[in-house]
Amino acid sequence: MKKLFALLLALVLAFGFTACGQKQEAAPAEDAPEAVELVVFAAASMTETLTEIADLYKEVAPNVTLTFNFDSSGTLKTQIQEGAPCDLFISAAPKQMNALDGALKGDAEKNPDGLDLLLAGSRLNLLENKVTLAVPDGNPKGVESFDQLADLLKAGDVKLAMGNSDVPVGQYTQKIFAFYEIDEAAAAPCLTYGSNVKEVTTAVKEATVDCGVIYATDACSAGLTVVDSATKEMCGQVIYPAAVLAGAAHPDEAAAFLAYLQTGPAVAVFEAVGFSPAF
């Protein structure tokens, strides 16, 4: 009986050692990627497209949660300058990006405060947009072109929504005024201002104005009728630059997301509303 017990004990021990050996030889499971909250500051005109792209990006980087701050590029630039946490900045014009770009520190016009807040080598031109003249449903005032708008403004016979002077879409509108030799101060009774392009778009959508100067993409997203588009001679190109911030909490993830914005699936979303690639 003792011999049988000893034999059984030996078998149990041998099995235990074998099992332990097998566990030690098994390949360790890979650690799941660390959860990351990526903070993206982007021009208000990108609200719809980036929100849609965020859903696509979940399939590519499920560990990354995208947190967006959409506003006018001027407001976003100020927030970054004042120390707001941000990993990636996408502006609706080069002006606001230039003001943060250390590569332009010697240019008092482009970077007046000598700021150096962008990660060196990360800046690129991401998208191009168009400045358009949009009207409410039915176009009750019958506005058909920028040429006609110029005449109506000089006659004081139209109500136009435009962006503030610190907002890119407002700055493009001011260039259009200069092209047509329109005195903005004299036209003030005809003008309604928005703090970002979404406010201007809403004014047109709700028909509280006769027309508005907004981006082609915002007109598309809001289902508005575009009656004319500004030429390069009228207001220049509408370029959206993007860059990773030097103080980004997650620079690698920010660079990865910026790279994804240049891929086919993301570009398709941008092009669907009127953006075109600028890279």
DRENPA-3360 file (N, C-alpha, C; in nm, 2 decimals, always signed):
BEGIN
1 = MKKLFALL = +0.08/-0.12/+0.00/+0.00/+0.00/+0.00/+0.09/+0.12/+0.00 ~ +0.19/+0.12/+0.08/+0.28/+0.23/+0.09/+0.35/+0.26/-0.05 ~ +0.39/+0.15/-0.11/+0.45/+0.16/-0.24/+0.36/+0.22/-0.35 ~ +0.23/+0.19/-0.34/+0.13/+0.24/-0.43/+0.11/+0.39/-0.40 ~ +0.11/+0.43/-0.28/+0.09/+0.57/-0.24/+0.21/+0.65/-0.29 ~ +0.33/+0.60/-0.27/+0.45/+0.67/-0.32/+0.45/+0.68/-0.47 ~ +0.41/+0.58/-0.54/+0.40/+0.59/-0.68/+0.30/+0.70/-0.73 ~ +0.19/+0.71/-0.67/+0.09/+0.81/-0.70/+0.14/+0.95/-0.67;
9 = LALVLAFG = +0.21/+0.96/-0.56/+0.27/+1.09/-0.52/+0.37/+1.14/-0.62 ~ +0.45/+1.04/-0.67/+0.56/+1.07/-0.77/+0.49/+1.12/-0.90 ~ +0.38/+1.05/-0.94/+0.32/+1.09/-1.06/+0.26/+1.23/-1.05 ~ +0.19/+1.26/-0.94/+0.13/+1.39/-0.92/+0.24/+1.50/-0.92 ~ +0.35/+1.48/-0.86/+0.46/+1.58/-0.86/+0.52/+1.59/-1.00 ~ +0.54/+1.48/-1.07/+0.59/+1.49/-1.20/+0.50/+1.57/-1.30 ~ +0.37/+1.55/-1.28/+0.27/+1.62/-1.36/+0.27/+1.77/-1.33 ~ +0.29/+1.80/-1.20/+0.29/+1.94/-1.16/+0.41/+2.01/-1.22;
17 = FTACGQKQ = +0.53/+1.94/-1.21/+0.65/+2.00/-1.27/+0.64/+2.02/-1.42 ~ +0.58/+1.93/-1.49/+0.56/+1.94/-1.63/+0.47/+2.06/-1.66 ~ +0.36/+2.07/-1.59/+0.27/+2.18/-1.61/+0.33/+2.31/-1.59 ~ +0.41/+2.32/-1.48/+0.48/+2.45/-1.46/+0.58/+2.48/-1.57 ~ +0.65/+2.38/-1.62/+0.74/+2.40/-1.73/+0.67/+2.45/-1.85 ~ +0.55/+2.39/-1.88/+0.48/+2.44/-2.00/+0.44/+2.58/-1.98 ~ +0.39/+2.62/-1.86/+0.35/+2.76/-1.84/+0.47/+2.86/-1.86 ~ +0.59/+2.82/-1.81/+0.71/+2.90/-1.83/+0.75/+2.92/-1.97;
25 = EAAPAEDA = +0.73/+2.81/-2.05/+0.77/+2.82/-2.19/+0.67/+2.89/-2.28 ~ +0.54/+2.91/-2.23/+0.44/+2.98/-2.31/+0.48/+3.12/-2.34 ~ +0.45/+3.17/-2.46/+0.48/+3.31/-2.49/+0.39/+3.40/-2.41 ~ +0.45/+3.51/-2.35/+0.38/+3.60/-2.27/+0.28/+3.68/-2.36 ~ +0.16/+3.71/-2.30/+0.06/+3.79/-2.38/+0.11/+3.93/-2.39 ~ +0.09/+3.99/-2.51/+0.13/+4.12/-2.54/+0.05/+4.22/-2.46 ~ +0.11/+4.32/-2.40/+0.04/+4.42/-2.33/-0.05/+4.51/-2.42 ~ -0.17/+4.54/-2.38/-0.26/+4.62/-2.45/-0.20/+4.76/-2.46;
33 = PEAVELVV = -0.22/+4.84/-2.57/-0.17/+4.97/-2.59/-0.23/+5.06/-2.48 ~ -0.15/+5.15/-2.43/-0.19/+5.24/-2.32/-0.30/+5.34/-2.38 ~ -0.40/+5.36/-2.30/-0.51/+5.45/-2.34/-0.46/+5.59/-2.34 ~ -0.49/+5.66/-2.45/-0.44/+5.80/-2.47/-0.56/+5.89/-2.51 ~ -0.56/+6.01/-2.44/-0.66/+6.11/-2.48/-0.58/+6.21/-2.56 ~ -0.61/+6.22/-2.69/-0.54/+6.32/-2.78/-0.62/+6.44/-2.80 ~ -0.57/+6.56/-2.77/-0.64/+6.68/-2.77/-0.61/+6.75/-2.90 ~ -0.71/+6.77/-2.98/-0.70/+6.84/-3.11/-0.77/+6.97/-3.12;
41 = FAAASMTE = -0.70/+7.08/-3.14/-0.76/+7.21/-3.17/-0.78/+7.23/-3.32 ~ -0.90/+7.25/-3.36/-0.92/+7.26/-3.51/-1.02/+7.37/-3.54 ~ -1.00/+7.43/-3.66/-1.09/+7.53/-3.70/-1.24/+7.48/-3.70 ~ -1.33/+7.57/-3.67/-1.47/+7.54/-3.66/-1.52/+7.48/-3.79 ~ -1.47/+7.52/-3.90/-1.51/+7.46/-4.03/-1.48/+7.32/-4.05 ~ -1.41/+7.26/-3.96/-1.38/+7.11/-3.97/-1.46/+7.03/-3.88 ~ -1.56/+7.09/-3.81/-1.64/+7.02/-3.71/-1.70/+6.89/-3.76 ~ -1.77/+6.89/-3.87/-1.84/+6.77/-3.93/-1.74/+6.67/-3.98;
49 = TLTEIADL = -1.64/+6.71/-4.05/-1.55/+6.62/-4.11/-1.46/+6.55/-4.01 ~ -1.41/+6.62/-3.91/-1.32/+6.55/-3.81/-1.40/+6.47/-3.72 ~ -1.53/+6.50/-3.69/-1.61/+6.42/-3.61/-1.64/+6.28/-3.68 ~ -1.66/+6.29/-3.81/-1.68/+6.17/-3.89/-1.55/+6.08/-3.89 ~ -1.44/+6.15/-3.91/-1.31/+6.08/-3.92/-1.27/+6.02/-3.79 ~ -1.31/+6.08/-3.68/-1.29/+6.02/-3.55/-1.34/+5.88/-3.53 ~ -1.46/+5.86/-3.59/-1.53/+5.73/-3.58/-1.44/+5.63/-3.66 ~ -1.39/+5.67/-3.78/-1.31/+5.58/-3.86/-1.18/+5.55/-3.79;
57 = YKEVAPNV = -1.12/+5.65/-3.71/-0.99/+5.63/-3.65/-1.00/+5.53/-3.53 ~ -1.12/+5.51/-3.48/-1.13/+5.41/-3.37/-1.09/+5.27/-3.42 ~ -1.11/+5.24/-3.55/-1.07/+5.11/-3.60/-0.92/+5.10/-3.62 ~ -0.85/+5.22/-3.64/-0.71/+5.22/-3.66/-0.63/+5.22/-3.52 ~ -0.68/+5.30/-3.43/-0.62/+5.32/-3.30/-0.72/+5.32/-3.19 ~ -0.77/+5.20/-3.15/-0.88/+5.19/-3.05/-0.84/+5.24/-2.92 ~ -0.71/+5.26/-2.89/-0.67/+5.30/-2.76/-0.67/+5.46/-2.75 ~ -0.69/+5.52/-2.86/-0.68/+5.67/-2.87/-0.82/+5.73/-2.87;
65 = TLTFNFDS = -0.85/+5.82/-2.77/-0.97/+5.89/-2.76/-0.94/+6.04/-2.81 ~ -1.01/+6.08/-2.91/-0.99/+6.21/-2.97/-1.08/+6.31/-2.90 ~ -1.02/+6.41/-2.85/-1.10/+6.52/-2.78/-1.08/+6.65/-2.87 ~ -1.19/+6.70/-2.92/-1.17/+6.82/-3.01/-1.21/+6.95/-2.94 ~ -1.14/+7.05/-2.98/-1.18/+7.19/-2.94/-1.20/+7.26/-3.08 ~ -1.32/+7.29/-3.12/-1.35/+7.36/-3.24/-1.39/+7.50/-3.21 ~ -1.32/+7.59/-3.28/-1.35/+7.73/-3.27/-1.28/+7.81/-3.38 ~ -1.29/+7.94/-3.38/-1.21/+8.02/-3.48/-1.06/+8.00/-3.45;
73 = SGTLKTQI = -0.99/+8.00/-3.56/-0.84/+7.98/-3.55/-0.78/+8.08/-3.46 ~ -0.83/+8.21/-3.46/-0.77/+8.31/-3.38/-0.79/+8.28/-3.23 ~ -0.91/+8.23/-3.20/-0.94/+8.20/-3.06/-0.85/+8.08/-3.01 ~ -0.84/+7.98/-3.10/-0.75/+7.86/-3.07/-0.61/+7.90/-3.05 ~ -0.56/+7.99/-3.14/-0.42/+8.03/-3.13/-0.40/+8.10/-3.00 ~ -0.49/+8.18/-2.95/-0.48/+8.25/-2.82/-0.48/+8.15/-2.71 ~ -0.56/+8.06/-2.71/-0.57/+7.96/-2.61/-0.44/+7.88/-2.60 ~ -0.38/+7.84/-2.71/-0.26/+7.77/-2.71/-0.15/+7.86/-2.65;
81 = QEGAPCDL = -0.15/+7.98/-2.70/-0.05/+8.08/-2.65/-0.05/+8.10/-2.50 ~ -0.18/+8.09/-2.44/-0.20/+8.11/-2.30/-0.17/+7.98/-2.22 ~ -0.14/+7.87/-2.29/-0.10/+7.75/-2.22/-0.20/+7.64/-2.22 ~ -0.31/+7.65/-2.29/-0.41/+7.54/-2.29/-0.35/+7.41/-2.35 ~ -0.38/+7.30/-2.28/-0.32/+7.17/-2.33/-0.37/+7.14/-2.47 ~ -0.28/+7.11/-2.56/-0.31/+7.08/-2.70/-0.20/+6.99/-2.76 ~ -0.24/+6.89/-2.83/-0.15/+6.80/-2.90/-0.13/+6.84/-3.04 ~ -0.24/+6.87/-3.11/-0.24/+6.90/-3.25/-0.32/+7.02/-3.28;
89 = FISAAPKQ = -0.27/+7.11/-3.37/-0.34/+7.23/-3.41/-0.36/+7.23/-3.56 ~ -0.49/+7.25/-3.60/-0.52/+7.27/-3.74/-0.59/+7.40/-3.76 ~ -0.53/+7.49/-3.83/-0.58/+7.63/-3.85/-0.65/+7.64/-3.98 ~ -0.74/+7.74/-3.99/-0.81/+7.76/-4.12/-0.73/+7.86/-4.21 ~ -0.61/+7.91/-4.16/-0.53/+8.00/-4.24/-0.39/+7.99/-4.18 ~ -0.29/+8.02/-4.27/-0.15/+8.02/-4.22/-0.12/+8.12/-4.11 ~ -0.19/+8.23/-4.11/-0.16/+8.34/-4.02/-0.15/+8.30/-3.87 ~ -0.25/+8.23/-3.83/-0.25/+8.18/-3.69/-0.14/+8.08/-3.66;
97 = MNALDGAL = -0.11/+8.00/-3.76/+0.00/+7.90/-3.74/+0.13/+7.97/-3.74 ~ +0.15/+8.06/-3.83/+0.27/+8.14/-3.84/+0.31/+8.20/-3.70 ~ +0.21/+8.25/-3.63/+0.23/+8.32/-3.51/+0.28/+8.23/-3.40 ~ +0.28/+8.10/-3.42/+0.33/+8.01/-3.32/+0.45/+7.94/-3.37 ~ +0.50/+7.96/-3.49/+0.60/+7.89/-3.55/+0.74/+7.95/-3.52 ~ +0.82/+7.87/-3.45/+0.96/+7.92/-3.41/+1.05/+7.94/-3.53 ~ +1.02/+7.87/-3.64/+1.10/+7.89/-3.76/+1.08/+8.03/-3.82 ~ +0.98/+8.10/-3.77/+0.95/+8.24/-3.82/+0.98/+8.34/-3.72;
105 = KGDAEKNP = +1.05/+8.31/-3.61/+1.08/+8.40/-3.50/+1.14/+8.53/-3.55 ~ +1.22/+8.53/-3.65/+1.28/+8.65/-3.70/+1.19/+8.74/-3.79 ~ +1.07/+8.69/-3.81/+0.98/+8.77/-3.90/+0.88/+8.84/-3.81 ~ +0.90/+8.97/-3.79/+0.81/+9.04/-3.70/+0.67/+9.05/-3.74 ~ +0.64/+9.04/-3.88/+0.51/+9.04/-3.93/+0.43/+8.91/-3.91 ~ +0.50/+8.80/-3.94/+0.43/+8.67/-3.93/+0.43/+8.61/-3.79 ~ +0.54/+8.64/-3.71/+0.55/+8.59/-3.57/+0.59/+8.70/-3.48 ~ +0.49/+8.80/-3.46/+0.53/+8.92/-3.39/+0.57/+8.90/-3.24;
113 = DGLDLLLA = +0.53/+8.79/-3.18/+0.56/+8.77/-3.04/+0.68/+8.67/-3.02 ~ +0.74/+8.63/-3.14/+0.86/+8.54/-3.13/+0.83/+8.41/-3.06 ~ +0.71/+8.35/-3.09/+0.67/+8.23/-3.02/+0.74/+8.11/-3.09 ~ +0.76/+8.00/-3.01/+0.82/+7.88/-3.06/+0.74/+7.76/-3.00 ~ +0.62/+7.74/-3.05/+0.53/+7.65/-2.98/+0.50/+7.52/-3.07 ~ +0.56/+7.52/-3.19/+0.53/+7.40/-3.27/+0.65/+7.30/-3.27 ~ +0.61/+7.17/-3.28/+0.72/+7.07/-3.28/+0.79/+7.08/-3.42 ~ +0.92/+7.10/-3.41/+1.00/+7.13/-3.53/+0.98/+7.01/-3.63;
121 = GSRLNLLE = +0.96/+7.05/-3.76/+0.94/+6.95/-3.86/+0.81/+6.89/-3.88 ~ +0.71/+6.92/-3.79/+0.58/+6.86/-3.79/+0.48/+6.94/-3.88 ~ +0.51/+7.06/-3.91/+0.41/+7.15/-3.98/+0.39/+7.11/-4.12 ~ +0.27/+7.11/-4.17/+0.25/+7.08/-4.31/+0.11/+7.15/-4.35 ~ +0.10/+7.17/-4.48/-0.03/+7.22/-4.54/-0.12/+7.10/-4.56 ~ -0.23/+7.09/-4.49/-0.32/+6.98/-4.49/-0.43/+6.98/-4.60 ~ -0.50/+7.10/-4.60/-0.62/+7.11/-4.69/-0.63/+7.24/-4.75 ~ -0.71/+7.25/-4.86/-0.75/+7.38/-4.92/-0.90/+7.38/-4.92;
129 = NKVTLAVP = -0.95/+7.50/-4.90/-1.09/+7.53/-4.90/-1.12/+7.64/-5.00 ~ -1.25/+7.68/-5.01/-1.29/+7.79/-5.10/-1.38/+7.88/-5.02 ~ -1.36/+8.01/-5.05/-1.44/+8.11/-4.99/-1.56/+8.14/-5.08 ~ -1.68/+8.13/-5.03/-1.80/+8.13/-5.12/-1.90/+8.24/-5.06 ~ -1.99/+8.27/-5.15/-2.11/+8.36/-5.12/-2.23/+8.27/-5.12 ~ -2.29/+8.25/-5.00/-2.40/+8.16/-4.98/-2.53/+8.24/-4.95 ~ -2.64/+8.19/-4.98/-2.77/+8.26/-4.96/-2.87/+8.17/-4.89 ~ -2.97/+8.22/-4.82/-3.07/+8.14/-4.76/-3.16/+8.07/-4.87;
137 = DGNPKGVE = -3.24/+7.97/-4.82/-3.33/+7.90/-4.91/-3.42/+8.01/-4.99 ~ -3.43/+7.98/-5.12/-3.51/+8.07/-5.20/-3.44/+8.20/-5.24 ~ -3.33/+8.23/-5.18/-3.25/+8.35/-5.22/-3.34/+8.47/-5.23 ~ -3.41/+8.51/-5.13/-3.51/+8.62/-5.14/-3.46/+8.75/-5.19 ~ -3.33/+8.78/-5.16/-3.28/+8.91/-5.21/-3.23/+8.90/-5.36 ~ -3.22/+8.78/-5.41/-3.17/+8.76/-5.54/-3.03/+8.79/-5.56 ~ -2.94/+8.77/-5.46/-2.80/+8.79/-5.47/-2.74/+8.67/-5.56 ~ -2.66/+8.71/-5.66/-2.61/+8.61/-5.75/-2.46/+8.61/-5.77;
145 = SFDQLADL = -2.39/+8.71/-5.72/-2.24/+8.71/-5.74/-2.18/+8.81/-5.64 ~ -2.04/+8.79/-5.63/-1.97/+8.89/-5.55/-1.97/+9.03/-5.62 ~ -1.97/+9.03/-5.75/-1.99/+9.16/-5.83/-2.11/+9.23/-5.78 ~ -2.22/+9.16/-5.78/-2.35/+9.22/-5.74/-2.35/+9.26/-5.60 ~ -2.29/+9.17/-5.51/-2.28/+9.21/-5.37/-2.21/+9.34/-5.35 ~ -2.10/+9.36/-5.42/-2.02/+9.48/-5.41/-2.11/+9.60/-5.43 ~ -2.19/+9.59/-5.54/-2.27/+9.71/-5.58/-2.38/+9.73/-5.47 ~ -2.44/+9.62/-5.42/-2.54/+9.63/-5.31/-2.48/+9.69/-5.18;
153 = LKAGDVKL = -2.36/+9.65/-5.15/-2.30/+9.70/-5.03/-2.27/+9.85/-5.04 ~ -2.23/+9.89/-5.16/-2.20/+10.03/-5.18/-2.32/+10.12/-5.18 ~ -2.44/+10.05/-5.22/-2.56/+10.12/-5.22/-2.64/+10.11/-5.08 ~ -2.58/+10.03/-4.99/-2.65/+10.01/-4.86/-2.78/+9.93/-4.87 ~ -2.78/+9.84/-4.97/-2.91/+9.77/-5.00/-2.90/+9.62/-4.98 ~ -2.83/+9.57/-4.88/-2.82/+9.43/-4.86/-2.77/+9.41/-4.71 ~ -2.80/+9.29/-4.66/-2.76/+9.25/-4.52/-2.67/+9.13/-4.54 ~ -2.54/+9.15/-4.50/-2.44/+9.05/-4.52/-2.38/+9.00/-4.39;
161 = AMGNSDVP = -2.37/+8.87/-4.37/-2.30/+8.81/-4.25/-2.16/+8.78/-4.29 ~ -2.06/+8.82/-4.20/-1.92/+8.79/-4.23/-1.85/+8.76/-4.09 ~ -1.73/+8.71/-4.10/-1.66/+8.68/-3.97/-1.59/+8.80/-3.92 ~ -1.56/+8.80/-3.79/-1.49/+8.91/-3.73/-1.35/+8.92/-3.79 ~ -1.28/+9.03/-3.76/-1.15/+9.06/-3.82/-1.04/+8.96/-3.77 ~ -1.07/+8.90/-3.66/-0.97/+8.80/-3.60/-1.00/+8.66/-3.64 ~ -1.10/+8.64/-3.73/-1.14/+8.51/-3.77/-1.09/+8.49/-3.92 ~ -1.03/+8.38/-3.96/-0.98/+8.37/-4.10/-1.09/+8.40/-4.20;
169 = VGQYTQKI = -1.21/+8.35/-4.19/-1.31/+8.37/-4.29/-1.34/+8.52/-4.30 ~ -1.33/+8.59/-4.18/-1.35/+8.74/-4.18/-1.24/+8.81/-4.25 ~ -1.12/+8.76/-4.23/-1.00/+8.82/-4.30/-1.00/+8.80/-4.45 ~ -1.05/+8.68/-4.49/-1.07/+8.66/-4.63/-1.17/+8.75/-4.69 ~ -1.28/+8.78/-4.61/-1.38/+8.87/-4.66/-1.33/+9.01/-4.67 ~ -1.25/+9.05/-4.58/-1.18/+9.18/-4.59/-1.10/+9.20/-4.71 ~ -1.03/+9.09/-4.75/-0.95/+9.09/-4.87/-1.04/+9.11/-4.99 ~ -1.16/+9.05/-4.99/-1.26/+9.06/-5.10/-1.31/+9.21/-5.10;
177 = FAFYEIDE = -1.33/+9.27/-4.98/-1.37/+9.41/-4.98/-1.26/+9.50/-5.04 ~ -1.14/+9.47/-5.01/-1.03/+9.55/-5.07/-1.02/+9.53/-5.22 ~ -1.05/+9.41/-5.27/-1.05/+9.38/-5.41/-1.15/+9.47/-5.48 ~ -1.27/+9.49/-5.42/-1.38/+9.56/-5.48/-1.38/+9.71/-5.43 ~ -1.28/+9.75/-5.35/-1.27/+9.88/-5.30/-1.39/+9.92/-5.22 ~ -1.43/+9.83/-5.13/-1.54/+9.85/-5.04/-1.49/+9.90/-4.91 ~ -1.55/+10.01/-4.86/-1.51/+10.07/-4.73/-1.59/+9.99/-4.62 ~ -1.53/+9.91/-4.54/-1.60/+9.83/-4.44/-1.67/+9.92/-4.34;
185 = AAAAPCLT = -1.61/+10.03/-4.30/-1.67/+10.12/-4.20/-1.79/+10.18/-4.26 ~ -1.79/+10.22/-4.39/-1.90/+10.28/-4.45/-2.02/+10.18/-4.47 ~ -1.98/+10.05/-4.49/-2.08/+9.95/-4.51/-2.13/+9.89/-4.38 ~ -2.08/+9.94/-4.27/-2.12/+9.88/-4.14/-2.27/+9.86/-4.12 ~ -2.36/+9.95/-4.16/-2.50/+9.92/-4.14/-2.55/+9.80/-4.21 ~ -2.48/+9.75/-4.31/-2.52/+9.64/-4.39/-2.46/+9.50/-4.33 ~ -2.37/+9.51/-4.23/-2.29/+9.40/-4.19/-2.33/+9.34/-4.06 ~ -2.33/+9.21/-4.05/-2.35/+9.13/-3.93/-2.23/+9.04/-3.91;
193 = YGSNVKEV = -2.17/+9.04/-3.79/-2.05/+8.97/-3.77/-2.07/+8.84/-3.69 ~ -1.99/+8.74/-3.71/-1.98/+8.62/-3.64/-1.85/+8.59/-3.58 ~ -1.84/+8.53/-3.46/-1.71/+8.51/-3.40/-1.64/+8.39/-3.46 ~ -1.71/+8.31/-3.54/-1.65/+8.20/-3.62/-1.74/+8.17/-3.74 ~ -1.69/+8.09/-3.82/-1.76/+8.06/-3.95/-1.90/+7.99/-3.92 ~ -1.91/+7.92/-3.82/-2.04/+7.85/-3.79/-2.15/+7.95/-3.75 ~ -2.11/+8.06/-3.68/-2.21/+8.16/-3.65/-2.25/+8.23/-3.78 ~ -2.16/+8.26/-3.87/-2.20/+8.32/-4.00/-2.29/+8.23/-4.08;
201 = TTAVKEAT = -2.26/+8.10/-4.08/-2.34/+8.00/-4.15/-2.48/+7.99/-4.09 ~ -2.49/+8.00/-3.96/-2.62/+7.99/-3.90/-2.70/+8.11/-3.93 ~ -2.64/+8.23/-3.94/-2.72/+8.35/-3.98/-2.78/+8.34/-4.12 ~ -2.70/+8.28/-4.21/-2.75/+8.26/-4.35/-2.86/+8.15/-4.34 ~ -2.84/+8.04/-4.27/-2.93/+7.93/-4.27/-3.07/+7.98/-4.21 ~ -3.06/+8.07/-4.11/-3.18/+8.11/-4.05/-3.24/+8.23/-4.12 ~ -3.18/+8.28/-4.23/-3.23/+8.39/-4.31/-3.24/+8.52/-4.23 ~ -3.15/+8.54/-4.13/-3.15/+8.67/-4.07/-3.07/+8.77/-4.14;
209 = VDCGVIYA = -3.01/+8.72/-4.25/-2.93/+8.81/-4.34/-2.97/+8.77/-4.49 ~ -2.93/+8.85/-4.58/-2.95/+8.82/-4.72/-2.85/+8.72/-4.78 ~ -2.73/+8.72/-4.72/-2.63/+8.64/-4.78/-2.51/+8.64/-4.68 ~ -2.41/+8.55/-4.70/-2.30/+8.54/-4.61/-2.18/+8.49/-4.68 ~ -2.06/+8.53/-4.63/-1.93/+8.48/-4.69/-1.88/+8.37/-4.59 ~ -1.89/+8.25/-4.65/-1.85/+8.13/-4.57/-1.76/+8.04/-4.65 ~ -1.71/+7.93/-4.60/-1.64/+7.84/-4.67/-1.73/+7.74/-4.75 ~ -1.68/+7.69/-4.86/-1.76/+7.60/-4.94/-1.80/+7.48/-4.86;
217 = TDACSAGL = -1.71/+7.43/-4.77/-1.74/+7.31/-4.68/-1.86/+7.34/-4.59 ~ -1.86/+7.46/-4.53/-1.97/+7.49/-4.44/-2.10/+7.50/-4.51 ~ -2.10/+7.56/-4.63/-2.22/+7.57/-4.71/-2.27/+7.43/-4.74 ~ -2.18/+7.34/-4.78/-2.22/+7.20/-4.81/-2.28/+7.13/-4.69 ~ -2.21/+7.14/-4.57/-2.26/+7.08/-4.45/-2.40/+7.13/-4.41 ~ -2.42/+7.26/-4.43/-2.54/+7.32/-4.39/-2.65/+7.32/-4.50 ~ -2.62/+7.26/-4.61/-2.72/+7.25/-4.72/-2.76/+7.39/-4.78 ~ -2.66/+7.48/-4.78/-2.69/+7.61/-4.83/-2.66/+7.62/-4.98;
225 = TVVDSATK = -2.72/+7.72/-5.05/-2.69/+7.74/-5.19/-2.58/+7.84/-5.20 ~ -2.48/+7.80/-5.28/-2.36/+7.88/-5.31/-2.39/+7.95/-5.45 ~ -2.38/+8.08/-5.45/-2.40/+8.15/-5.58/-2.28/+8.20/-5.64 ~ -2.16/+8.20/-5.57/-2.04/+8.24/-5.63/-1.92/+8.20/-5.54 ~ -1.81/+8.18/-5.60/-1.68/+8.15/-5.53/-1.58/+8.25/-5.55 ~ -1.50/+8.29/-5.45/-1.40/+8.39/-5.46/-1.28/+8.33/-5.54 ~ -1.22/+8.41/-5.62/-1.10/+8.36/-5.69/-0.97/+8.39/-5.61 ~ -0.86/+8.33/-5.65/-0.74/+8.35/-5.58/-0.70/+8.50/-5.58;
233 = EMCGQVIY = -0.73/+8.57/-5.69/-0.70/+8.71/-5.70/-0.78/+8.79/-5.60 ~ -0.89/+8.74/-5.56/-0.98/+8.82/-5.47/-0.94/+8.80/-5.33 ~ -0.90/+8.69/-5.29/-0.86/+8.67/-5.14/-0.75/+8.57/-5.12 ~ -0.68/+8.53/-5.22/-0.57/+8.43/-5.20/-0.62/+8.29/-5.18 ~ -0.53/+8.20/-5.16/-0.56/+8.06/-5.14/-0.61/+8.04/-4.99 ~ -0.70/+7.95/-4.97/-0.75/+7.92/-4.84/-0.68/+7.79/-4.79 ~ -0.57/+7.80/-4.73/-0.49/+7.68/-4.69/-0.50/+7.66/-4.54 ~ -0.52/+7.53/-4.51/-0.53/+7.48/-4.37/-0.40/+7.41/-4.33;
241 = PAAVLAGA = -0.31/+7.48/-4.25/-0.19/+7.42/-4.20/-0.22/+7.34/-4.07 ~ -0.14/+7.24/-4.05/-0.15/+7.16/-3.93/-0.01/+7.13/-3.87 ~ +0.00/+7.12/-3.74/+0.12/+7.09/-3.67/+0.10/+7.03/-3.53 ~ +0.20/+6.95/-3.49/+0.20/+6.90/-3.36/+0.26/+7.01/-3.27 ~ +0.21/+7.02/-3.15/+0.26/+7.12/-3.06/+0.39/+7.07/-2.99 ~ +0.48/+7.16/-2.96/+0.60/+7.13/-2.90/+0.58/+7.08/-2.76 ~ +0.47/+7.13/-2.69/+0.44/+7.08/-2.56/+0.34/+6.97/-2.55 ~ +0.32/+6.90/-2.66/+0.22/+6.80/-2.67/+0.24/+6.69/-2.57;
249 = AHPDEAAA = +0.14/+6.65/-2.50/+0.15/+6.54/-2.40/+0.17/+6.40/-2.48 ~ +0.12/+6.40/-2.60/+0.13/+6.27/-2.68/+0.18/+6.30/-2.82 ~ +0.30/+6.34/-2.84/+0.35/+6.39/-2.97/+0.35/+6.27/-3.08 ~ +0.38/+6.15/-3.03/+0.38/+6.04/-3.13/+0.24/+6.01/-3.18 ~ +0.14/+6.01/-3.09/+0.01/+5.98/-3.13/-0.05/+6.09/-3.21 ~ -0.01/+6.22/-3.18/-0.05/+6.33/-3.26/+0.00/+6.32/-3.40 ~ +0.13/+6.29/-3.41/+0.19/+6.27/-3.55/+0.12/+6.16/-3.62 ~ +0.08/+6.05/-3.55/+0.02/+5.94/-3.62/-0.12/+5.98/-3.67;
257 = FLAYLQTG = -0.20/+6.06/-3.59/-0.33/+6.10/-3.63/-0.32/+6.20/-3.75 ~ -0.22/+6.29/-3.75/-0.20/+6.38/-3.86/-0.16/+6.30/-3.99 ~ -0.09/+6.19/-3.97/-0.05/+6.11/-4.09/-0.18/+6.04/-4.14 ~ -0.27/+6.00/-4.05/-0.39/+5.94/-4.09/-0.48/+6.03/-4.17 ~ -0.48/+6.16/-4.13/-0.56/+6.26/-4.20/-0.52/+6.28/-4.35 ~ -0.40/+6.22/-4.38/-0.36/+6.23/-4.52/-0.38/+6.10/-4.60 ~ -0.45/+6.00/-4.54/-0.48/+5.87/-4.60/-0.61/+5.88/-4.68 ~ -0.63/+5.78/-4.76/-0.75/+5.77/-4.85/-0.88/+5.78/-4.78;
265 = PAVAVFEA = -0.90/+5.71/-4.67/-1.03/+5.72/-4.60/-1.06/+5.86/-4.55 ~ -0.96/+5.92/-4.49/-0.98/+6.06/-4.43/-1.00/+6.16/-4.55 ~ -0.92/+6.15/-4.65/-0.93/+6.24/-4.76/-1.07/+6.23/-4.83 ~ -1.12/+6.11/-4.84/-1.26/+6.09/-4.89/-1.36/+6.17/-4.82 ~ -1.35/+6.17/-4.68/-1.44/+6.25/-4.60/-1.43/+6.40/-4.63 ~ -1.30/+6.44/-4.63/-1.28/+6.58/-4.66/-1.33/+6.63/-4.80 ~ -1.30/+6.54/-4.90/-1.34/+6.58/-5.03/-1.50/+6.58/-5.05 ~ -1.56/+6.50/-4.97/-1.71/+6.49/-4.98/-1.78/+6.62/-4.95;
273 = VGFSPAF = -1.72/+6.71/-4.87/-1.78/+6.84/-4.84/-1.71/+6.95/-4.91 ~ -1.61/+6.93/-4.99/-1.55/+7.04/-5.07/-1.41/+7.07/-5.04 ~ -1.35/+7.01/-4.94/-1.20/+7.03/-4.92/-1.13/+6.96/-5.03 ~ -1.00/+7.00/-5.05/-0.91/+6.93/-5.14/-0.78/+6.92/-5.07 ~ -0.70/+6.81/-5.09/-0.57/+6.80/-5.02/-0.47/+6.91/-5.06 ~ -0.39/+6.95/-4.97/-0.29/+7.05/-5.00/-0.15/+7.00/-4.98 ~ -0.14/+6.87/-4.94/-0.01/+6.82/-4.91/+0.05/+6.75/-5.03;
% end
